[in-house]
Amino acid sequence: MGGRGRAQLIICCSCGRRMPRDKAVRLDRTVVYSTDLKTADDIKVFERRESYYCPSCGKKRHIYDKKKNMAMRKYNR
């Protein structure tokens, strides 16, 4: 992402550390809210949440791994 000047600072969702956006680990999650009615009136709402983690918290929470291990995991599937 380089070449755009100073990157925007963001806050880690886990520890609160501030870091540049291009260094952070991004995690997208889809949350579904439902009325849990098995009728035609069932309402489902999909919400996409974007959360950012610092590299140390991302590694601790197993969001990402070393590039070599990620490539090996992808290759072995």
mmCIF file of the N, C-alpha and C atoms, coordinates in Angstrom:
data_MODEL
# 
_entry.id   MODEL 
# 
loop_
_atom_site.group_PDB 
_atom_site.id 
_atom_site.type_symbol 
_atom_site.label_atom_id 
_atom_site.label_alt_id 
_atom_site.label_comp_id 
_atom_site.label_asym_id 
_atom_site.label_entity_id 
_atom_site.label_seq_id 
_atom_site.pdbx_PDB_ins_code 
_atom_site.Cartn_x 
_atom_site.Cartn_y 
_atom_site.Cartn_z 
_atom_site.occupancy 
_atom_site.B_iso_or_equiv 
_atom_site.pdbx_formal_charge 
_atom_site.auth_seq_id 
_atom_site.auth_comp_id 
_atom_site.auth_asym_id 
_atom_site.auth_atom_id 
_atom_site.pdbx_PDB_model_num 
ATOM 1   N N  . MET A 1 1  ? 0.802   -1.192  0.000  1.00 0.00 ? 1  MET A N  1 
ATOM 2   C CA . MET A 1 1  ? 0.000   0.000   0.000  1.00 0.00 ? 1  MET A CA 1 
ATOM 3   C C  . MET A 1 1  ? 0.845   1.256   0.000  1.00 0.00 ? 1  MET A C  1 
ATOM 4   N N  . GLY A 1 2  ? 2.110   1.183   -0.072 1.00 0.00 ? 2  GLY A N  1 
ATOM 5   C CA . GLY A 1 2  ? 2.964   2.350   0.088  1.00 0.00 ? 2  GLY A CA 1 
ATOM 6   C C  . GLY A 1 2  ? 2.753   3.411   -0.971 1.00 0.00 ? 2  GLY A C  1 
ATOM 7   N N  . GLY A 1 3  ? 3.379   4.540   -0.754 1.00 0.00 ? 3  GLY A N  1 
ATOM 8   C CA . GLY A 1 3  ? 3.325   5.612   -1.721 1.00 0.00 ? 3  GLY A CA 1 
ATOM 9   C C  . GLY A 1 3  ? 2.186   6.584   -1.515 1.00 0.00 ? 3  GLY A C  1 
ATOM 10  N N  . ARG A 1 4  ? 1.557   6.592   -0.347 1.00 0.00 ? 4  ARG A N  1 
ATOM 11  C CA . ARG A 1 4  ? 0.440   7.495   -0.113 1.00 0.00 ? 4  ARG A CA 1 
ATOM 12  C C  . ARG A 1 4  ? 0.703   8.441   1.051  1.00 0.00 ? 4  ARG A C  1 
ATOM 13  N N  . GLY A 1 5  ? 1.934   8.634   1.388  1.00 0.00 ? 5  GLY A N  1 
ATOM 14  C CA . GLY A 1 5  ? 2.226   9.501   2.527  1.00 0.00 ? 5  GLY A CA 1 
ATOM 15  C C  . GLY A 1 5  ? 2.056   8.765   3.833  1.00 0.00 ? 5  GLY A C  1 
ATOM 16  N N  . ARG A 1 6  ? 1.720   9.508   4.851  1.00 0.00 ? 6  ARG A N  1 
ATOM 17  C CA . ARG A 1 6  ? 1.566   8.916   6.170  1.00 0.00 ? 6  ARG A CA 1 
ATOM 18  C C  . ARG A 1 6  ? 0.260   8.131   6.258  1.00 0.00 ? 6  ARG A C  1 
ATOM 19  N N  . ALA A 1 7  ? 0.350   6.911   6.777  1.00 0.00 ? 7  ALA A N  1 
ATOM 20  C CA . ALA A 1 7  ? -0.835  6.055   6.887  1.00 0.00 ? 7  ALA A CA 1 
ATOM 21  C C  . ALA A 1 7  ? -1.656  6.476   8.104  1.00 0.00 ? 7  ALA A C  1 
ATOM 22  N N  . GLN A 1 8  ? -2.949  6.245   8.018  1.00 0.00 ? 8  GLN A N  1 
ATOM 23  C CA . GLN A 1 8  ? -3.869  6.583   9.090  1.00 0.00 ? 8  GLN A CA 1 
ATOM 24  C C  . GLN A 1 8  ? -3.609  5.678   10.289 1.00 0.00 ? 8  GLN A C  1 
ATOM 25  N N  . LEU A 1 9  ? -3.648  6.252   11.498 1.00 0.00 ? 9  LEU A N  1 
ATOM 26  C CA . LEU A 1 9  ? -3.461  5.467   12.712 1.00 0.00 ? 9  LEU A CA 1 
ATOM 27  C C  . LEU A 1 9  ? -4.785  4.838   13.116 1.00 0.00 ? 9  LEU A C  1 
ATOM 28  N N  . ILE A 1 10 ? -4.725  3.581   13.505 1.00 0.00 ? 10 ILE A N  1 
ATOM 29  C CA . ILE A 1 10 ? -5.906  2.882   13.990 1.00 0.00 ? 10 ILE A CA 1 
ATOM 30  C C  . ILE A 1 10 ? -5.596  2.295   15.356 1.00 0.00 ? 10 ILE A C  1 
ATOM 31  N N  . ILE A 1 11 ? -6.621  1.857   16.047 1.00 0.00 ? 11 ILE A N  1 
ATOM 32  C CA . ILE A 1 11 ? -6.486  1.315   17.403 1.00 0.00 ? 11 ILE A CA 1 
ATOM 33  C C  . ILE A 1 11 ? -6.776  -0.177  17.372 1.00 0.00 ? 11 ILE A C  1 
ATOM 34  N N  . CYS A 1 12 ? -5.909  -0.965  17.987 1.00 0.00 ? 12 CYS A N  1 
ATOM 35  C CA . CYS A 1 12 ? -6.089  -2.413  18.076 1.00 0.00 ? 12 CYS A CA 1 
ATOM 36  C C  . CYS A 1 12 ? -7.332  -2.721  18.915 1.00 0.00 ? 12 CYS A C  1 
ATOM 37  N N  . CYS A 1 13 ? -8.157  -3.659  18.452 1.00 0.00 ? 13 CYS A N  1 
ATOM 38  C CA . CYS A 1 13 ? -9.390  -4.023  19.155 1.00 0.00 ? 13 CYS A CA 1 
ATOM 39  C C  . CYS A 1 13 ? -9.111  -4.806  20.435 1.00 0.00 ? 13 CYS A C  1 
ATOM 40  N N  . SER A 1 14 ? -7.940  -5.366  20.547 1.00 0.00 ? 14 SER A N  1 
ATOM 41  C CA . SER A 1 14 ? -7.634  -6.210  21.694 1.00 0.00 ? 14 SER A CA 1 
ATOM 42  C C  . SER A 1 14 ? -6.897  -5.452  22.795 1.00 0.00 ? 14 SER A C  1 
ATOM 43  N N  . CYS A 1 15 ? -5.782  -4.815  22.423 1.00 0.00 ? 15 CYS A N  1 
ATOM 44  C CA . CYS A 1 15 ? -4.944  -4.194  23.455 1.00 0.00 ? 15 CYS A CA 1 
ATOM 45  C C  . CYS A 1 15 ? -4.996  -2.676  23.464 1.00 0.00 ? 15 CYS A C  1 
ATOM 46  N N  . GLY A 1 16 ? -5.532  -2.053  22.416 1.00 0.00 ? 16 GLY A N  1 
ATOM 47  C CA . GLY A 1 16 ? -5.646  -0.609  22.375 1.00 0.00 ? 16 GLY A CA 1 
ATOM 48  C C  . GLY A 1 16 ? -4.420  0.106   21.852 1.00 0.00 ? 16 GLY A C  1 
ATOM 49  N N  . ARG A 1 17 ? -3.461  -0.623  21.322 1.00 0.00 ? 17 ARG A N  1 
ATOM 50  C CA . ARG A 1 17 ? -2.254  -0.021  20.778 1.00 0.00 ? 17 ARG A CA 1 
ATOM 51  C C  . ARG A 1 17 ? -2.576  0.712   19.483 1.00 0.00 ? 17 ARG A C  1 
ATOM 52  N N  . ARG A 1 18 ? -1.935  1.852   19.263 1.00 0.00 ? 18 ARG A N  1 
ATOM 53  C CA . ARG A 1 18 ? -2.123  2.607   18.028 1.00 0.00 ? 18 ARG A CA 1 
ATOM 54  C C  . ARG A 1 18 ? -1.011  2.264   17.055 1.00 0.00 ? 18 ARG A C  1 
ATOM 55  N N  . MET A 1 19 ? -1.392  2.023   15.800 1.00 0.00 ? 19 MET A N  1 
ATOM 56  C CA . MET A 1 19 ? -0.406  1.670   14.784 1.00 0.00 ? 19 MET A CA 1 
ATOM 57  C C  . MET A 1 19 ? -0.918  2.111   13.423 1.00 0.00 ? 19 MET A C  1 
ATOM 58  N N  . PRO A 1 20 ? -0.027  2.194   12.411 1.00 0.00 ? 20 PRO A N  1 
ATOM 59  C CA . PRO A 1 20 ? -0.477  2.548   11.065 1.00 0.00 ? 20 PRO A CA 1 
ATOM 60  C C  . PRO A 1 20 ? -1.396  1.472   10.489 1.00 0.00 ? 20 PRO A C  1 
ATOM 61  N N  . ARG A 1 21 ? -2.327  1.911   9.677  1.00 0.00 ? 21 ARG A N  1 
ATOM 62  C CA . ARG A 1 21 ? -3.318  1.003   9.120  1.00 0.00 ? 21 ARG A CA 1 
ATOM 63  C C  . ARG A 1 21 ? -2.697  -0.073  8.236  1.00 0.00 ? 21 ARG A C  1 
ATOM 64  N N  . ASP A 1 22 ? -1.618  0.262   7.508  1.00 0.00 ? 22 ASP A N  1 
ATOM 65  C CA . ASP A 1 22 ? -1.026  -0.730  6.613  1.00 0.00 ? 22 ASP A CA 1 
ATOM 66  C C  . ASP A 1 22 ? -0.237  -1.798  7.350  1.00 0.00 ? 22 ASP A C  1 
ATOM 67  N N  . LYS A 1 23 ? 0.061   -1.586  8.621  1.00 0.00 ? 23 LYS A N  1 
ATOM 68  C CA . LYS A 1 23 ? 0.777   -2.584  9.413  1.00 0.00 ? 23 LYS A CA 1 
ATOM 69  C C  . LYS A 1 23 ? -0.187  -3.494  10.171 1.00 0.00 ? 23 LYS A C  1 
ATOM 70  N N  . ALA A 1 24 ? -1.424  -3.088  10.339 1.00 0.00 ? 24 ALA A N  1 
ATOM 71  C CA . ALA A 1 24 ? -2.395  -3.821  11.145 1.00 0.00 ? 24 ALA A CA 1 
ATOM 72  C C  . ALA A 1 24 ? -2.921  -5.049  10.411 1.00 0.00 ? 24 ALA A C  1 
ATOM 73  N N  . VAL A 1 25 ? -3.469  -5.973  11.173 1.00 0.00 ? 25 VAL A N  1 
ATOM 74  C CA . VAL A 1 25 ? -4.100  -7.184  10.654 1.00 0.00 ? 25 VAL A CA 1 
ATOM 75  C C  . VAL A 1 25 ? -5.604  -6.946  10.658 1.00 0.00 ? 25 VAL A C  1 
ATOM 76  N N  . ARG A 1 26 ? -6.244  -7.084  9.497  1.00 0.00 ? 26 ARG A N  1 
ATOM 77  C CA . ARG A 1 26 ? -7.675  -6.828  9.385  1.00 0.00 ? 26 ARG A CA 1 
ATOM 78  C C  . ARG A 1 26 ? -8.442  -8.139  9.396  1.00 0.00 ? 26 ARG A C  1 
ATOM 79  N N  . LEU A 1 27 ? -9.546  -8.148  10.141 1.00 0.00 ? 27 LEU A N  1 
ATOM 80  C CA . LEU A 1 27 ? -10.389 -9.333  10.230 1.00 0.00 ? 27 LEU A CA 1 
ATOM 81  C C  . LEU A 1 27 ? -11.825 -8.921  9.936  1.00 0.00 ? 27 LEU A C  1 
ATOM 82  N N  . ASP A 1 28 ? -12.433 -9.529  8.922  1.00 0.00 ? 28 ASP A N  1 
ATOM 83  C CA . ASP A 1 28 ? -13.825 -9.269  8.566  1.00 0.00 ? 28 ASP A CA 1 
ATOM 84  C C  . ASP A 1 28 ? -14.690 -10.397 9.096  1.00 0.00 ? 28 ASP A C  1 
ATOM 85  N N  . ARG A 1 29 ? -15.764 -10.024 9.764  1.00 0.00 ? 29 ARG A N  1 
ATOM 86  C CA . ARG A 1 29 ? -16.698 -11.024 10.269 1.00 0.00 ? 29 ARG A CA 1 
ATOM 87  C C  . ARG A 1 29 ? -18.104 -10.652 9.850  1.00 0.00 ? 29 ARG A C  1 
ATOM 88  N N  . THR A 1 30 ? -18.893 -11.646 9.533  1.00 0.00 ? 30 THR A N  1 
ATOM 89  C CA . THR A 1 30 ? -20.286 -11.432 9.199  1.00 0.00 ? 30 THR A CA 1 
ATOM 90  C C  . THR A 1 30 ? -21.132 -11.917 10.369 1.00 0.00 ? 30 THR A C  1 
ATOM 91  N N  . VAL A 1 31 ? -21.947 -11.010 10.902 1.00 0.00 ? 31 VAL A N  1 
ATOM 92  C CA . VAL A 1 31 ? -22.807 -11.331 12.028 1.00 0.00 ? 31 VAL A CA 1 
ATOM 93  C C  . VAL A 1 31 ? -24.240 -11.378 11.519 1.00 0.00 ? 31 VAL A C  1 
ATOM 94  N N  . VAL A 1 32 ? -24.968 -12.411 11.922 1.00 0.00 ? 32 VAL A N  1 
ATOM 95  C CA . VAL A 1 32 ? -26.351 -12.585 11.483 1.00 0.00 ? 32 VAL A CA 1 
ATOM 96  C C  . VAL A 1 32 ? -27.261 -12.455 12.692 1.00 0.00 ? 32 VAL A C  1 
ATOM 97  N N  . TYR A 1 33 ? -28.201 -11.538 12.583 1.00 0.00 ? 33 TYR A N  1 
ATOM 98  C CA . TYR A 1 33 ? -29.237 -11.395 13.601 1.00 0.00 ? 33 TYR A CA 1 
ATOM 99  C C  . TYR A 1 33 ? -30.530 -11.938 13.006 1.00 0.00 ? 33 TYR A C  1 
ATOM 100 N N  . SER A 1 34 ? -31.202 -12.796 13.759 1.00 0.00 ? 34 SER A N  1 
ATOM 101 C CA . SER A 1 34 ? -32.404 -13.441 13.245 1.00 0.00 ? 34 SER A CA 1 
ATOM 102 C C  . SER A 1 34 ? -33.466 -13.479 14.334 1.00 0.00 ? 34 SER A C  1 
ATOM 103 N N  . THR A 1 35 ? -34.742 -13.545 13.896 1.00 0.00 ? 35 THR A N  1 
ATOM 104 C CA . THR A 1 35 ? -35.842 -13.674 14.848 1.00 0.00 ? 35 THR A CA 1 
ATOM 105 C C  . THR A 1 35 ? -36.046 -15.123 15.274 1.00 0.00 ? 35 THR A C  1 
ATOM 106 N N  . ASP A 1 36 ? -35.390 -16.054 14.588 1.00 0.00 ? 36 ASP A N  1 
ATOM 107 C CA . ASP A 1 36 ? -35.472 -17.493 14.879 1.00 0.00 ? 36 ASP A CA 1 
ATOM 108 C C  . ASP A 1 36 ? -36.886 -18.047 14.772 1.00 0.00 ? 36 ASP A C  1 
ATOM 109 N N  . LEU A 1 37 ? -37.689 -17.416 13.953 1.00 0.00 ? 37 LEU A N  1 
ATOM 110 C CA . LEU A 1 37 ? -39.019 -17.958 13.701 1.00 0.00 ? 37 LEU A CA 1 
ATOM 111 C C  . LEU A 1 37 ? -38.966 -18.776 12.418 1.00 0.00 ? 37 LEU A C  1 
ATOM 112 N N  . LYS A 1 38 ? -39.523 -19.942 12.440 1.00 0.00 ? 38 LYS A N  1 
ATOM 113 C CA . LYS A 1 38 ? -39.508 -20.808 11.268 1.00 0.00 ? 38 LYS A CA 1 
ATOM 114 C C  . LYS A 1 38 ? -40.751 -20.582 10.412 1.00 0.00 ? 38 LYS A C  1 
ATOM 115 N N  . THR A 1 39 ? -41.174 -19.359 10.321 1.00 0.00 ? 39 THR A N  1 
ATOM 116 C CA . THR A 1 39 ? -42.352 -19.032 9.515  1.00 0.00 ? 39 THR A CA 1 
ATOM 117 C C  . THR A 1 39 ? -41.929 -18.106 8.377  1.00 0.00 ? 39 THR A C  1 
ATOM 118 N N  . ALA A 1 40 ? -42.909 -17.646 7.642  1.00 0.00 ? 40 ALA A N  1 
ATOM 119 C CA . ALA A 1 40 ? -42.630 -16.725 6.531  1.00 0.00 ? 40 ALA A CA 1 
ATOM 120 C C  . ALA A 1 40 ? -42.264 -15.336 7.040  1.00 0.00 ? 40 ALA A C  1 
ATOM 121 N N  . ASP A 1 41 ? -42.504 -15.049 8.319  1.00 0.00 ? 41 ASP A N  1 
ATOM 122 C CA . ASP A 1 41 ? -42.209 -13.732 8.893  1.00 0.00 ? 41 ASP A CA 1 
ATOM 123 C C  . ASP A 1 41 ? -40.779 -13.624 9.404  1.00 0.00 ? 41 ASP A C  1 
ATOM 124 N N  . ASP A 1 42 ? -39.974 -14.637 9.185  1.00 0.00 ? 42 ASP A N  1 
ATOM 125 C CA . ASP A 1 42 ? -38.594 -14.646 9.687  1.00 0.00 ? 42 ASP A CA 1 
ATOM 126 C C  . ASP A 1 42 ? -37.795 -13.482 9.081  1.00 0.00 ? 42 ASP A C  1 
ATOM 127 N N  . ILE A 1 43 ? -37.129 -12.739 9.946  1.00 0.00 ? 43 ILE A N  1 
ATOM 128 C CA . ILE A 1 43 ? -36.325 -11.593 9.511  1.00 0.00 ? 43 ILE A CA 1 
ATOM 129 C C  . ILE A 1 43 ? -34.871 -11.866 9.852  1.00 0.00 ? 43 ILE A C  1 
ATOM 130 N N  . LYS A 1 44 ? -34.004 -11.734 8.855  1.00 0.00 ? 44 LYS A N  1 
ATOM 131 C CA . LYS A 1 44 ? -32.568 -11.898 9.071  1.00 0.00 ? 44 LYS A CA 1 
ATOM 132 C C  . LYS A 1 44 ? -31.865 -10.619 8.653  1.00 0.00 ? 44 LYS A C  1 
ATOM 133 N N  . VAL A 1 45 ? -30.944 -10.172 9.510  1.00 0.00 ? 45 VAL A N  1 
ATOM 134 C CA . VAL A 1 45 ? -30.160 -8.976  9.220  1.00 0.00 ? 45 VAL A CA 1 
ATOM 135 C C  . VAL A 1 45 ? -28.693 -9.383  9.222  1.00 0.00 ? 45 VAL A C  1 
ATOM 136 N N  . PHE A 1 46 ? -27.988 -9.086  8.128  1.00 0.00 ? 46 PHE A N  1 
ATOM 137 C CA . PHE A 1 46 ? -26.575 -9.403  8.009  1.00 0.00 ? 46 PHE A CA 1 
ATOM 138 C C  . PHE A 1 46 ? -25.774 -8.134  8.218  1.00 0.00 ? 46 PHE A C  1 
ATOM 139 N N  . GLU A 1 47 ? -24.791 -8.209  9.101  1.00 0.00 ? 47 GLU A N  1 
ATOM 140 C CA . GLU A 1 47 ? -23.935 -7.066  9.378  1.00 0.00 ? 47 GLU A CA 1 
ATOM 141 C C  . GLU A 1 47 ? -22.486 -7.500  9.231  1.00 0.00 ? 47 GLU A C  1 
ATOM 142 N N  . ARG A 1 48 ? -21.697 -6.702  8.527  1.00 0.00 ? 48 ARG A N  1 
ATOM 143 C CA . ARG A 1 48 ? -20.281 -7.014  8.340  1.00 0.00 ? 48 ARG A CA 1 
ATOM 144 C C  . ARG A 1 48 ? -19.465 -6.128  9.251  1.00 0.00 ? 48 ARG A C  1 
ATOM 145 N N  . ARG A 1 49 ? -18.687 -6.747  10.120 1.00 0.00 ? 49 ARG A N  1 
ATOM 146 C CA . ARG A 1 49 ? -17.843 -6.002  11.057 1.00 0.00 ? 49 ARG A CA 1 
ATOM 147 C C  . ARG A 1 49 ? -16.391 -6.133  10.658 1.00 0.00 ? 49 ARG A C  1 
ATOM 148 N N  . GLU A 1 50 ? -15.715 -5.022  10.702 1.00 0.00 ? 50 GLU A N  1 
ATOM 149 C CA . GLU A 1 50 ? -14.306 -4.966  10.348 1.00 0.00 ? 50 GLU A CA 1 
ATOM 150 C C  . GLU A 1 50 ? -13.537 -4.606  11.617 1.00 0.00 ? 50 GLU A C  1 
ATOM 151 N N  . SER A 1 51 ? -12.614 -5.446  12.027 1.00 0.00 ? 51 SER A N  1 
ATOM 152 C CA . SER A 1 51 ? -11.824 -5.146  13.214 1.00 0.00 ? 51 SER A CA 1 
ATOM 153 C C  . SER A 1 51 ? -10.349 -5.252  12.873 1.00 0.00 ? 51 SER A C  1 
ATOM 154 N N  . TYR A 1 52 ? -9.561  -4.419  13.512 1.00 0.00 ? 52 TYR A N  1 
ATOM 155 C CA . TYR A 1 52 ? -8.131  -4.347  13.264 1.00 0.00 ? 52 TYR A CA 1 
ATOM 156 C C  . TYR A 1 52 ? -7.381  -4.770  14.520 1.00 0.00 ? 52 TYR A C  1 
ATOM 157 N N  . TYR A 1 53 ? -6.306  -5.532  14.318 1.00 0.00 ? 53 TYR A N  1 
ATOM 158 C CA . TYR A 1 53 ? -5.468  -5.992  15.422 1.00 0.00 ? 53 TYR A CA 1 
ATOM 159 C C  . TYR A 1 53 ? -4.023  -5.644  15.125 1.00 0.00 ? 53 TYR A C  1 
ATOM 160 N N  . CYS A 1 54 ? -3.241  -5.411  16.183 1.00 0.00 ? 54 CYS A N  1 
ATOM 161 C CA . CYS A 1 54 ? -1.806  -5.202  16.001 1.00 0.00 ? 54 CYS A CA 1 
ATOM 162 C C  . CYS A 1 54 ? -1.172  -6.564  15.676 1.00 0.00 ? 54 CYS A C  1 
ATOM 163 N N  . PRO A 1 55 ? 0.026   -6.587  15.121 1.00 0.00 ? 55 PRO A N  1 
ATOM 164 C CA . PRO A 1 55 ? 0.632   -7.873  14.738 1.00 0.00 ? 55 PRO A CA 1 
ATOM 165 C C  . PRO A 1 55 ? 0.775   -8.863  15.891 1.00 0.00 ? 55 PRO A C  1 
ATOM 166 N N  . SER A 1 56 ? 1.099   -8.378  17.092 1.00 0.00 ? 56 SER A N  1 
ATOM 167 C CA . SER A 1 56 ? 1.279   -9.310  18.204 1.00 0.00 ? 56 SER A CA 1 
ATOM 168 C C  . SER A 1 56 ? -0.049  -9.912  18.647 1.00 0.00 ? 56 SER A C  1 
ATOM 169 N N  . CYS A 1 57 ? -1.108  -9.122  18.689 1.00 0.00 ? 57 CYS A N  1 
ATOM 170 C CA . CYS A 1 57 ? -2.423  -9.666  19.060 1.00 0.00 ? 57 CYS A CA 1 
ATOM 171 C C  . CYS A 1 57 ? -2.965  -10.571 17.963 1.00 0.00 ? 57 CYS A C  1 
ATOM 172 N N  . GLY A 1 58 ? -2.698  -10.235 16.707 1.00 0.00 ? 58 GLY A N  1 
ATOM 173 C CA . GLY A 1 58 ? -3.142  -11.076 15.598 1.00 0.00 ? 58 GLY A CA 1 
ATOM 174 C C  . GLY A 1 58 ? -2.501  -12.441 15.646 1.00 0.00 ? 58 GLY A C  1 
ATOM 175 N N  . LYS A 1 59 ? -1.241  -12.466 16.023 1.00 0.00 ? 59 LYS A N  1 
ATOM 176 C CA . LYS A 1 59 ? -0.542  -13.743 16.124 1.00 0.00 ? 59 LYS A CA 1 
ATOM 177 C C  . LYS A 1 59 ? -1.032  -14.536 17.335 1.00 0.00 ? 59 LYS A C  1 
ATOM 178 N N  . LYS A 1 60 ? -1.263  -13.847 18.444 1.00 0.00 ? 60 LYS A N  1 
ATOM 179 C CA . LYS A 1 60 ? -1.710  -14.517 19.664 1.00 0.00 ? 60 LYS A CA 1 
ATOM 180 C C  . LYS A 1 60 ? -3.114  -15.110 19.497 1.00 0.00 ? 60 LYS A C  1 
ATOM 181 N N  . ARG A 1 61 ? -3.966  -14.424 18.754 1.00 0.00 ? 61 ARG A N  1 
ATOM 182 C CA . ARG A 1 61 ? -5.325  -14.896 18.526 1.00 0.00 ? 61 ARG A CA 1 
ATOM 183 C C  . ARG A 1 61 ? -5.429  -15.838 17.326 1.00 0.00 ? 61 ARG A C  1 
ATOM 184 N N  . HIS A 1 62 ? -4.304  -16.181 16.724 1.00 0.00 ? 62 HIS A N  1 
ATOM 185 C CA . HIS A 1 62 ? -4.221  -17.101 15.580 1.00 0.00 ? 62 HIS A CA 1 
ATOM 186 C C  . HIS A 1 62 ? -5.019  -16.590 14.371 1.00 0.00 ? 62 HIS A C  1 
ATOM 187 N N  . ILE A 1 63 ? -5.022  -15.269 14.168 1.00 0.00 ? 63 ILE A N  1 
ATOM 188 C CA . ILE A 1 63 ? -5.664  -14.694 12.995 1.00 0.00 ? 63 ILE A CA 1 
ATOM 189 C C  . ILE A 1 63 ? -4.763  -14.883 11.785 1.00 0.00 ? 63 ILE A C  1 
ATOM 190 N N  . TYR A 1 64 ? -3.482  -14.743 12.005 1.00 0.00 ? 64 TYR A N  1 
ATOM 191 C CA . TYR A 1 64 ? -2.543  -14.977 10.921 1.00 0.00 ? 64 TYR A CA 1 
ATOM 192 C C  . TYR A 1 64 ? -1.333  -15.693 11.463 1.00 0.00 ? 64 TYR A C  1 
ATOM 193 N N  . ASP A 1 65 ? -0.518  -16.245 10.561 1.00 0.00 ? 65 ASP A N  1 
ATOM 194 C CA . ASP A 1 65 ? 0.653   -17.021 10.926 1.00 0.00 ? 65 ASP A CA 1 
ATOM 195 C C  . ASP A 1 65 ? 1.806   -16.538 10.058 1.00 0.00 ? 65 ASP A C  1 
ATOM 196 N N  . LYS A 1 66 ? 2.955   -17.108 10.226 1.00 0.00 ? 66 LYS A N  1 
ATOM 197 C CA . LYS A 1 66 ? 4.071   -16.777 9.343  1.00 0.00 ? 66 LYS A CA 1 
ATOM 198 C C  . LYS A 1 66 ? 3.692   -17.130 7.910  1.00 0.00 ? 66 LYS A C  1 
ATOM 199 N N  . LYS A 1 67 ? 4.209   -16.356 6.962  1.00 0.00 ? 67 LYS A N  1 
ATOM 200 C CA . LYS A 1 67 ? 3.866   -16.554 5.558  1.00 0.00 ? 67 LYS A CA 1 
ATOM 201 C C  . LYS A 1 67 ? 4.197   -17.974 5.091  1.00 0.00 ? 67 LYS A C  1 
ATOM 202 N N  . LYS A 1 68 ? 5.305   -18.515 5.576  1.00 0.00 ? 68 LYS A N  1 
ATOM 203 C CA . LYS A 1 68 ? 5.701   -19.856 5.168  1.00 0.00 ? 68 LYS A CA 1 
ATOM 204 C C  . LYS A 1 68 ? 4.680   -20.885 5.647  1.00 0.00 ? 68 LYS A C  1 
ATOM 205 N N  . ASN A 1 69 ? 4.249   -20.758 6.892  1.00 0.00 ? 69 ASN A N  1 
ATOM 206 C CA . ASN A 1 69 ? 3.279   -21.711 7.427  1.00 0.00 ? 69 ASN A CA 1 
ATOM 207 C C  . ASN A 1 69 ? 1.926   -21.575 6.752  1.00 0.00 ? 69 ASN A C  1 
ATOM 208 N N  . MET A 1 70 ? 1.537   -20.329 6.425  1.00 0.00 ? 70 MET A N  1 
ATOM 209 C CA . MET A 1 70 ? 0.276   -20.118 5.730  1.00 0.00 ? 70 MET A CA 1 
ATOM 210 C C  . MET A 1 70 ? 0.312   -20.758 4.343  1.00 0.00 ? 70 MET A C  1 
ATOM 211 N N  . ALA A 1 71 ? 1.446   -20.628 3.655  1.00 0.00 ? 71 ALA A N  1 
ATOM 212 C CA . ALA A 1 71 ? 1.580   -21.225 2.324  1.00 0.00 ? 71 ALA A CA 1 
ATOM 213 C C  . ALA A 1 71 ? 1.549   -22.751 2.416  1.00 0.00 ? 71 ALA A C  1 
ATOM 214 N N  . MET A 1 72 ? 2.199   -23.318 3.413  1.00 0.00 ? 72 MET A N  1 
ATOM 215 C CA . MET A 1 72 ? 2.203   -24.765 3.575  1.00 0.00 ? 72 MET A CA 1 
ATOM 216 C C  . MET A 1 72 ? 0.794   -25.285 3.879  1.00 0.00 ? 72 MET A C  1 
ATOM 217 N N  . ARG A 1 73 ? 0.059   -24.563 4.708  1.00 0.00 ? 73 ARG A N  1 
ATOM 218 C CA . ARG A 1 73 ? -1.294  -24.960 5.051  1.00 0.00 ? 73 ARG A CA 1 
ATOM 219 C C  . ARG A 1 73 ? -2.193  -24.932 3.819  1.00 0.00 ? 73 ARG A C  1 
ATOM 220 N N  . LYS A 1 74 ? -2.020  -23.916 2.985  1.00 0.00 ? 74 LYS A N  1 
ATOM 221 C CA . LYS A 1 74 ? -2.811  -23.792 1.770  1.00 0.00 ? 74 LYS A CA 1 
ATOM 222 C C  . LYS A 1 74 ? -2.450  -24.886 0.775  1.00 0.00 ? 74 LYS A C  1 
ATOM 223 N N  . TYR A 1 75 ? -1.163  -25.242 0.705  1.00 0.00 ? 75 TYR A N  1 
ATOM 224 C CA . TYR A 1 75 ? -0.678  -26.250 -0.227 1.00 0.00 ? 75 TYR A CA 1 
ATOM 225 C C  . TYR A 1 75 ? -1.148  -27.644 0.153  1.00 0.00 ? 75 TYR A C  1 
ATOM 226 N N  . ASN A 1 76 ? -1.226  -27.937 1.458  1.00 0.00 ? 76 ASN A N  1 
ATOM 227 C CA . ASN A 1 76 ? -1.567  -29.272 1.944  1.00 0.00 ? 76 ASN A CA 1 
ATOM 228 C C  . ASN A 1 76 ? -3.056  -29.588 1.906  1.00 0.00 ? 76 ASN A C  1 
ATOM 229 N N  . ARG A 1 77 ? -3.886  -28.631 1.572  1.00 0.00 ? 77 ARG A N  1 
ATOM 230 C CA . ARG A 1 77 ? -5.343  -28.893 1.547  1.00 0.00 ? 77 ARG A CA 1 
ATOM 231 C C  . ARG A 1 77 ? -5.752  -29.737 0.423  1.00 0.00 ? 77 ARG A C  1 
# 
